[in-house]
Amino acid sequence: MTTAKSLILIAHEGMENQLVKLVKANRPIFESYRLLSTKETGALIEKELGLEVSALHSISQGAEVHLCGLICTTGVIRAVFFLRDPLATG
């Protein structure tokens, strides 16, 4: 069995700053994992916190589908942090 070494970080539009706050408040935990995210959210976390994030495609390019594939097929994802806007449609 593979040890899970990565975390996925996803945020709906408008929720990115809340995700940055979550990561900042729990930085020691997040620093001990490889971070994966969408292009936009990953860039914001890198800019605001200086943490390295492996950013995949933009949401518009199917990043969420790629991230879900990683969860299902690799066995290296420890957790997914998805900050959802409860007022968003879709």
ZAMARGU-4260 file (C-alpha; in steps of 0.2 Angstrom, whole numbers, plus 5000, padded with zeros to 4 digits):
<rodrens>
0) 5000/5000/5000 | 5007/5017/4995 | 5008/5031/5008 | 4998/5046/5004 | 5009/5061/5002
5) 4999/5074/4993 | 4985/5085/4997 | 4973/5093/4984 | 4967/5111/4987 | 4952/5117/4977
10) 4941/5133/4980 | 4926/5139/4971 | 4929/5157/4963 | 4927/5169/4978 | 4933/5156/4991
15) 4951/5156/4986 | 4956/5169/5000 | 4947/5158/5013 | 4958/5143/5007 | 4974/5153/5009
20) 4969/5158/5027 | 4966/5139/5030 | 4983/5134/5024 | 4991/5149/5033 | 4983/5144/5050
25) 4989/5126/5048 | 5005/5129/5038 | 5016/5116/5048 | 5004/5102/5042 | 5003/5108/5024
30) 5021/5110/5023 | 5024/5092/5026 | 5014/5087/5010 | 5015/5089/4992 | 5001/5102/4987
35) 4991/5100/4971 | 4979/5113/4965 | 4971/5121/4950 | 4982/5134/4941 | 4973/5149/4949
40) 4972/5143/4967 | 4990/5136/4966 | 4997/5153/4960 | 4988/5162/4974 | 4994/5151/4988
45) 5012/5152/4981 | 5011/5171/4980 | 5003/5174/4997 | 5012/5160/5007 | 5027/5155/4997
50) 5023/5137/4998 | 5026/5126/4982 | 5011/5120/4974 | 5010/5109/4959 | 4997/5117/4949
55) 4987/5108/4936 | 4976/5115/4922 | 4963/5129/4925 | 4946/5124/4930 | 4940/5129/4912
60) 4953/5116/4906 | 4946/5102/4916 | 4958/5103/4931 | 4945/5096/4943 | 4943/5080/4932
65) 4962/5078/4932 | 4962/5080/4951 | 4948/5067/4953 | 4958/5055/4942 | 4973/5057/4954
70) 4962/5053/4969 | 4955/5037/4961 | 4970/5030/4952 | 4986/5034/4962 | 4983/5031/4980
75) 4995/5045/4985 | 4981/5058/4989 | 4979/5060/5008 | 4965/5072/5008 | 4955/5085/4998
80) 4951/5102/5004 | 4937/5109/4993 | 4930/5126/4999 | 4914/5127/4990 | 4903/5143/4988
85) 4886/5137/4994 | 4878/5151/4984 | 4886/5145/4968 | 4876/5136/4955 | 4882/5120/4946
</rodrens>
